[in-house]
Amino acid sequence: MRRLRQTAALTAFGLRSIPARLGASLVTVIGILTVVAVLVSLLSMGEGAQQWETGQSRPDRAVVLSKGAMTAGASHLTRDEIGILAHEPGVKQDANGNPLVTTGRMIAVDDVVTRANERGTLYLVGQTNHHVYPEIHILAGHWPRPGLHELAVSKVAQRLDQGVELGDHVHLRGSDWTIVCVFEDAKGVFEQVLFGDGETVLSAFGQNAYQQMTVMLDSPSAYARFKQAVLADPALKVDVFTEAENREKTFTGLRGLLDFVSYFIGVLMAMGAVCAALSSLYASVDTRGREIATLRALGFQSTPVLASVLIEGMLLALGAAIIGALIPWIIFNGRVISALGLTFPLVVSPHLIAVSIVWALAIGLLGGLLPALRAARLPVAVAMRDT
C-alpha cells in the first residue's frame, strides 16, 4: 500500500508539471496520435475487406469449383458437370421447378477510367441466373437478355467510373455492349462488376467453360447432404464450399497484404514516436530532478519513481490513442473504396480501436522505460547538485 500511495503521489506531481514542459509533451502526443491515426486508417481497409468477405455470405448458398482450384480464376467447370450439379440433392427449386443455380465466368476489364481520371478495373461476369442472389435489386432497366450484348452495372460502379451510365456503350473484344440495367447489391459483393448473359460472354470471349457455380440450397442444413452427394459422384471432379469458406479462401491474400502494409508502416512510424516519447520523458525527469531527489530523501523508494514515469508516458499515449482513433473513425468509417478491382467499405471497428490503444500504450511504455530507469537510479546527491 505504501508503494501504491507513493506511486500515486509521484504520478500526480509529474502530471502537474506537464505545463512546464508543454512543448515536449505535445511532441509525444502528436507523434503517437499520428501513428495511431495512420495505423487505424490503413487497418480499416483490411477490416472492411474481412467483414465484406465473410460477414455478407449466406449459409444456404454453396460454391462449387473444379477439383484443387484455390480460386475461381483457376477453376474450370464443364457443361456436363454443371448439368449434373444442378440436380444433386439439396438444391432449391424456383416456382417453375427449375434448380436455383447460377454459373459464372469472370473477365477483367482494365481500360476503365474512374471519375478521378485514373485507370480502374471492372470485372465482366457472365452469369446464367441472377435470381440466386436475392440481394441484387434492379433499380433501372432490365437484366441482360440471352444472346444480346447487354450489360448490368452497379450503382456504386456508376459513381466511381465513367462511361457506364444507362444506355452507354462499353467496347469489349471488338464489340459494343450496351448498359441496359442498373442494380444495387445489398450485400456489397458485386459493386465493381458488369453482369452479362453467361453464354453470350463465353461466346464473345472464346471460352467454352464456366469457372464457378453457386447453388441456392433448400436450407443451411442441406449443405452437408449436397456436399456429400457431389463428392460421392464419380462423374464429378469438383470441390464444394460454403459461401463464407469460398470468400475467406479467395480474399485471405488481399487481407494479408493490406494488414502487412499497415503494420509495416505503423512500425516505422512507431519508432519515431518512441523517440519523441523518450525526449519528452527525459525532459520530465530533468525538469523534476530536484523534486525527485527531495522525495527520495524523504523516503520515497525507487520503484514508485520508476512506475510514475512509466504511468505518465502511458497516460499521454492513451490520450493520443483516443484522439488518433477518433479522427479516422469520423473521416473514413463506412466510406466505400476500390482496391485491386474490389469495392468494399472502410471499417473502424471496436477491435481496431482496441488494437490502436494497445499499440499506443506499447509506444508509451517503450518511450518511458529508459527515462524511468534513469529517474529511479538517480543518486540523491547528484540530483540535488545538478538541478
C-alpha positions as CSV (number, residue, x, y, z in Angstrom):
1,M,0.0,0.0,0.0
2,R,2.9,2.4,0.8
3,R,4.4,1.9,-2.7
4,L,1.0,2.5,-4.3
5,R,0.5,5.7,-2.4
6,Q,4.0,6.9,-3.3
7,T,3.4,6.0,-6.9
8,A,0.1,7.9,-7.0
9,A,1.7,10.9,-5.4
10,L,4.7,10.9,-7.8
11,T,2.4,10.5,-10.8
12,A,0.3,13.4,-9.7
13,F,3.4,15.6,-9.3
14,G,4.5,14.6,-12.8
15,L,1.2,15.4,-14.4
16,R,1.0,18.8,-12.7
17,S,4.5,19.6,-14.1
18,I,3.4,19.0,-17.7
19,P,2.6,22.7,-18.4
20,A,6.2,23.5,-17.6
21,R,7.3,21.2,-20.5
22,L,4.3,21.5,-22.7
23,G,6.2,21.6,-25.9
24,A,8.0,18.3,-25.3
25,S,4.7,16.7,-24.1
26,L,2.9,17.9,-27.2
27,V,5.6,16.4,-29.4
28,T,4.9,13.0,-27.8
29,V,1.1,13.3,-28.0
30,I,1.2,14.4,-31.7
31,G,3.7,11.7,-32.6
32,I,1.6,8.9,-31.1
33,L,-1.6,10.5,-32.3
34,T,-0.3,10.5,-35.9
35,V,0.9,6.9,-35.6
36,V,-2.5,5.7,-34.4
37,A,-4.4,7.7,-36.9
38,V,-2.4,6.3,-39.8
39,L,-2.4,2.7,-38.4
40,V,-6.2,2.7,-37.9
41,S,-6.8,4.3,-41.3
42,L,-4.7,1.6,-43.0
43,L,-6.1,-1.3,-41.0
44,S,-9.6,-0.2,-41.7
45,M,-9.1,-1.4,-45.3
46,G,-8.3,-4.9,-44.1
47,E,-11.1,-4.8,-41.6
48,G,-13.5,-3.7,-44.2
49,A,-12.3,-6.4,-46.6
50,Q,-12.7,-9.1,-43.9
51,Q,-16.2,-8.1,-43.0
52,W,-17.1,-7.8,-46.7
53,E,-15.8,-11.3,-47.5
54,T,-17.2,-13.2,-44.5
55,G,-20.0,-11.2,-42.9
56,Q,-22.2,-10.9,-46.0
57,S,-22.3,-14.5,-47.1
58,R,-25.4,-16.7,-46.8
59,P,-25.4,-20.1,-45.1
60,D,-27.9,-21.5,-47.6
61,R,-25.6,-21.0,-50.6
62,A,-22.8,-23.3,-51.7
63,V,-20.0,-22.6,-54.2
64,V,-18.6,-25.3,-56.5
65,L,-15.1,-25.1,-58.1
66,S,-13.1,-27.6,-60.1
67,K,-11.0,-30.1,-58.1
68,G,-8.0,-28.5,-56.5
69,A,-8.7,-24.9,-57.6
70,M,-7.9,-22.4,-55.0
71,T,-9.8,-19.6,-56.6
72,A,-12.5,-19.2,-59.3
73,G,-9.8,-17.9,-61.7
74,A,-8.1,-21.4,-61.6
75,S,-11.4,-23.3,-61.9
76,H,-12.9,-25.0,-65.0
77,L,-16.4,-26.4,-64.9
78,T,-17.7,-28.2,-68.0
79,R,-21.3,-28.0,-69.1
80,D,-21.7,-31.7,-68.3
81,E,-20.6,-31.2,-64.8
82,I,-22.9,-28.2,-64.4
83,G,-25.9,-30.3,-65.6
84,I,-25.2,-33.0,-63.0
85,L,-24.6,-30.5,-60.2
86,A,-27.9,-28.7,-60.8
87,H,-29.9,-31.8,-59.9
88,E,-28.0,-33.0,-56.8
89,P,-29.9,-33.5,-53.5
90,G,-30.4,-30.3,-51.5
91,V,-30.6,-27.9,-54.5
92,K,-33.5,-25.5,-54.1
93,Q,-36.0,-25.1,-57.0
94,D,-37.9,-22.0,-58.1
95,A,-41.7,-21.7,-58.6
96,N,-41.4,-23.3,-62.0
97,G,-39.4,-26.3,-60.7
98,N,-36.1,-25.1,-62.1
99,P,-33.0,-25.5,-60.0
100,L,-31.8,-22.3,-58.4
101,V,-28.2,-22.4,-59.6
102,T,-26.0,-20.0,-61.5
103,T,-22.7,-20.4,-63.2
104,G,-20.3,-17.6,-63.9
105,R,-17.1,-16.6,-65.6
106,M,-15.2,-13.5,-64.7
107,I,-13.1,-11.4,-67.1
108,A,-11.1,-8.3,-66.1
109,V,-11.9,-5.1,-67.9
110,D,-8.8,-2.9,-67.5
111,D,-9.5,0.0,-69.7
112,V,-11.9,1.7,-67.3
113,V,-11.5,5.4,-66.4
114,T,-12.6,6.5,-63.0
115,R,-14.3,9.7,-62.1
116,A,-10.9,10.9,-60.9
117,N,-9.5,10.3,-64.5
118,E,-7.4,7.4,-63.4
119,R,-7.1,3.9,-64.7
120,G,-9.5,1.5,-63.0
121,T,-10.8,-2.1,-63.2
122,L,-14.2,-3.6,-63.6
123,Y,-15.0,-7.3,-63.8
124,L,-17.2,-8.6,-66.5
125,V,-19.1,-11.6,-65.1
126,G,-21.1,-13.9,-67.4
127,Q,-23.9,-15.0,-65.2
128,T,-26.7,-17.5,-66.1
129,N,-29.2,-16.8,-63.3
130,H,-29.1,-13.7,-61.1
131,H,-32.1,-14.9,-59.0
132,V,-29.7,-16.9,-56.9
133,Y,-28.7,-13.6,-55.5
134,P,-31.8,-12.1,-54.0
135,E,-29.7,-9.2,-52.6
136,I,-29.4,-7.8,-56.1
137,H,-32.1,-5.3,-56.7
138,I,-32.7,-3.8,-60.2
139,L,-33.0,0.0,-60.0
140,A,-33.5,0.8,-63.6
141,G,-33.8,-1.0,-67.0
142,H,-33.9,-4.8,-67.4
143,W,-31.5,-7.6,-66.8
144,P,-29.2,-8.6,-69.8
145,R,-31.0,-10.9,-72.1
146,P,-29.6,-14.1,-73.6
147,G,-27.8,-13.8,-77.0
148,L,-27.5,-9.9,-76.7
149,H,-24.5,-7.8,-75.9
150,E,-26.2,-6.2,-72.9
151,L,-24.7,-5.4,-69.5
152,A,-25.9,-4.6,-66.0
153,V,-23.8,-2.2,-63.8
154,S,-23.9,-1.4,-60.1
155,K,-24.9,2.0,-58.8
156,V,-21.6,2.2,-56.9
157,A,-19.6,1.5,-60.1
158,Q,-21.5,4.3,-61.8
159,R,-20.5,6.6,-59.0
160,L,-16.8,5.6,-59.3
161,D,-16.3,5.1,-63.0
162,Q,-17.0,6.9,-66.3
163,G,-18.9,5.6,-69.3
164,V,-21.2,3.2,-67.5
165,E,-24.4,5.1,-67.4
166,L,-27.7,3.6,-68.5
167,G,-27.6,3.5,-72.4
168,D,-23.8,3.9,-72.6
169,H,-21.8,1.6,-74.8
170,V,-18.8,-0.4,-73.5
171,H,-16.3,-1.6,-76.1
172,L,-15.3,-5.2,-75.3
173,R,-13.5,-7.6,-77.5
174,G,-14.2,-5.7,-80.7
175,S,-17.9,-5.3,-80.0
176,D,-20.1,-2.7,-78.3
177,W,-22.0,-3.8,-75.3
178,T,-24.9,-1.6,-74.1
179,I,-25.6,-0.8,-70.4
180,V,-29.3,-1.8,-70.0
181,C,-29.6,-2.3,-66.3
182,V,-28.5,-0.5,-63.1
183,F,-28.6,-2.6,-59.9
184,E,-27.9,-2.3,-56.3
185,D,-26.2,-5.0,-54.3
186,A,-27.4,-5.0,-50.8
187,K,-24.5,-7.2,-49.7
188,G,-21.9,-5.1,-51.4
189,V,-20.1,-8.0,-53.2
190,F,-20.8,-7.1,-56.8
191,E,-20.1,-3.4,-56.7
192,Q,-17.3,-3.5,-59.2
193,V,-19.0,-5.9,-61.6
194,L,-20.6,-5.7,-65.1
195,F,-23.0,-8.6,-65.5
196,G,-23.7,-10.1,-68.9
197,D,-25.5,-13.2,-70.1
198,G,-23.3,-16.2,-69.4
199,E,-23.4,-17.9,-72.8
200,T,-23.1,-14.6,-74.6
201,V,-20.0,-13.7,-72.6
202,L,-18.4,-17.1,-73.2
203,S,-19.0,-16.9,-76.9
204,A,-17.7,-13.3,-77.2
205,F,-14.5,-14.1,-75.4
206,G,-13.8,-17.5,-77.0
207,Q,-14.4,-19.5,-73.8
208,N,-16.1,-22.9,-73.5
209,A,-16.4,-23.4,-69.7
210,Y,-17.5,-21.6,-66.6
211,Q,-15.3,-21.1,-63.6
212,Q,-17.7,-21.2,-60.7
213,M,-21.1,-22.5,-59.8
214,T,-23.3,-21.0,-57.0
215,V,-26.1,-23.1,-55.7
216,M,-29.1,-22.0,-53.6
217,L,-29.9,-24.8,-51.1
218,D,-33.1,-25.8,-49.5
219,S,-31.8,-24.7,-46.2
220,P,-28.5,-24.2,-44.4
221,S,-28.7,-27.8,-43.1
222,A,-28.9,-29.1,-46.7
223,Y,-25.3,-28.2,-47.3
224,A,-23.9,-31.4,-45.8
225,R,-26.3,-33.5,-47.9
226,F,-25.4,-31.6,-51.1
227,K,-21.7,-31.8,-50.5
228,Q,-21.7,-35.5,-49.6
229,A,-23.7,-36.3,-52.8
230,V,-21.4,-34.2,-55.0
231,L,-18.2,-35.6,-53.6
232,A,-19.5,-39.2,-53.9
233,D,-20.5,-38.8,-57.6
234,P,-17.7,-40.3,-59.7
235,A,-18.7,-38.2,-62.7
236,L,-17.7,-35.0,-60.9
237,K,-14.2,-33.7,-60.1
238,V,-15.1,-30.8,-58.0
239,D,-14.8,-29.2,-54.6
240,V,-17.7,-27.8,-52.6
241,F,-17.5,-24.9,-50.1
242,T,-19.9,-22.8,-48.1
243,E,-20.1,-19.2,-49.5
244,A,-18.2,-17.9,-46.4
245,E,-15.4,-20.5,-46.9
246,N,-15.0,-19.6,-50.5
247,R,-14.7,-15.9,-49.8
248,E,-12.3,-16.5,-47.0
249,K,-10.1,-18.7,-49.2
250,T,-10.3,-16.2,-52.1
251,F,-9.6,-13.0,-50.3
252,T,-7.2,-14.0,-47.5
253,G,-4.2,-12.9,-49.6
254,L,-5.7,-9.5,-50.2
255,R,-6.4,-9.0,-46.5
256,G,-2.9,-10.3,-45.5
257,L,-1.3,-7.8,-47.9
258,L,-3.3,-4.9,-46.6
259,D,-2.5,-5.8,-43.0
260,F,1.2,-6.3,-43.7
261,V,1.5,-2.9,-45.3
262,S,-0.5,-1.3,-42.4
263,Y,1.7,-2.8,-39.7
264,F,4.9,-2.2,-41.6
265,I,4.2,1.5,-42.0
266,G,2.9,1.5,-38.4
267,V,6.2,0.1,-37.1
268,L,8.2,2.6,-38.9
269,M,6.1,5.5,-37.6
270,A,6.1,4.0,-34.1
271,M,9.8,4.1,-34.0
272,G,9.7,7.8,-34.5
273,A,7.0,8.2,-31.8
274,V,9.1,6.2,-29.3
275,C,12.0,8.7,-29.9
276,A,9.5,11.6,-29.3
277,A,8.3,9.9,-26.1
278,L,11.9,9.4,-25.0
279,S,12.7,13.1,-25.5
280,S,9.6,14.2,-23.6
281,L,10.0,11.9,-20.6
282,Y,13.8,12.6,-20.4
283,A,12.8,16.3,-20.2
284,S,10.3,15.4,-17.5
285,V,13.0,13.7,-15.4
286,D,15.4,16.5,-15.9
287,T,12.8,19.2,-15.0
288,R,11.8,17.3,-11.9
289,G,15.3,16.3,-10.8
290,R,15.4,18.3,-7.6
291,E,11.8,17.3,-6.9
292,I,12.5,13.6,-7.3
293,A,15.7,13.9,-5.2
294,T,13.8,15.7,-2.4
295,L,11.2,13.0,-2.4
296,R,13.8,10.2,-2.4
297,A,15.5,11.9,0.6
298,L,12.1,11.9,2.3
299,G,11.9,8.1,1.9
300,F,10.2,7.6,-1.4
301,Q,11.5,4.4,-3.0
302,S,13.0,3.8,-6.5
303,T,10.1,1.6,-7.6
304,P,7.4,4.2,-7.3
305,V,9.6,6.7,-9.1
306,L,10.1,4.3,-12.0
307,A,6.4,3.5,-12.1
308,S,5.3,7.1,-12.0
309,V,7.4,8.0,-15.1
310,L,6.0,5.0,-17.0
311,I,2.5,5.8,-16.0
312,E,2.9,9.4,-17.2
313,G,4.1,8.2,-20.6
314,M,1.3,5.7,-20.9
315,L,-1.3,8.3,-19.9
316,L,0.0,10.6,-22.6
317,A,-0.1,7.7,-25.1
318,L,-3.7,6.8,-24.0
319,G,-5.0,10.3,-24.7
320,A,-3.2,10.4,-28.0
321,A,-4.6,7.0,-29.0
322,I,-8.2,8.0,-28.3
323,I,-7.9,11.2,-30.4
324,G,-5.9,9.3,-33.1
325,A,-8.6,6.6,-33.4
326,L,-11.4,9.1,-33.4
327,I,-10.1,11.0,-36.4
328,P,-10.2,8.1,-38.9
329,W,-13.5,6.9,-37.4
330,I,-15.1,10.3,-38.2
331,I,-13.4,10.7,-41.6
332,F,-13.3,7.1,-43.0
333,N,-15.7,4.7,-41.3
334,G,-18.2,3.5,-43.8
335,R,-16.6,5.2,-46.8
336,V,-16.5,3.0,-49.9
337,I,-13.2,2.5,-51.7
338,S,-11.9,0.4,-54.6
339,A,-8.7,-1.6,-54.2
340,L,-7.4,-4.2,-56.7
341,G,-10.6,-4.1,-58.5
342,L,-12.7,-4.8,-55.4
343,T,-15.0,-2.4,-53.8
344,F,-15.7,-2.5,-50.1
345,P,-16.2,-0.1,-47.2
346,L,-13.6,1.1,-44.7
347,V,-14.5,-0.2,-41.2
348,V,-13.1,1.4,-38.0
349,S,-14.3,-1.3,-35.6
350,P,-14.0,-1.5,-31.8
351,H,-11.4,-4.2,-32.4
352,L,-9.2,-1.7,-34.3
353,I,-9.7,0.9,-31.6
354,A,-8.5,-1.6,-29.1
355,V,-5.5,-2.5,-31.2
356,S,-4.6,1.2,-31.6
357,I,-4.8,1.7,-27.8
358,V,-2.5,-1.3,-27.2
359,W,-0.2,0.0,-29.9
360,A,-0.1,3.5,-28.3
361,L,0.5,2.1,-24.8
362,A,3.4,0.0,-26.1
363,I,4.9,3.1,-27.5
364,G,4.4,5.0,-24.3
365,L,5.9,2.1,-22.3
366,L,9.0,1.8,-24.6
367,G,9.4,5.5,-24.7
368,G,9.2,5.8,-20.9
369,L,11.3,2.9,-19.9
370,L,14.8,4.4,-20.1
371,P,13.8,7.8,-18.6
372,A,12.0,5.9,-15.8
373,L,15.2,3.8,-15.1
374,R,17.2,7.0,-15.1
375,A,14.9,8.7,-12.6
376,A,14.8,5.6,-10.3
377,R,18.6,5.2,-10.3
378,L,19.5,8.9,-10.0
379,P,21.6,9.4,-6.8
380,V,20.0,11.9,-4.5
381,A,23.3,13.9,-4.1
382,V,23.8,14.1,-7.8
383,A,20.3,15.2,-8.5
384,M,20.4,17.9,-5.8
385,R,23.7,19.2,-7.2
386,D,22.7,19.2,-10.9
387,T,19.3,20.9,-10.6
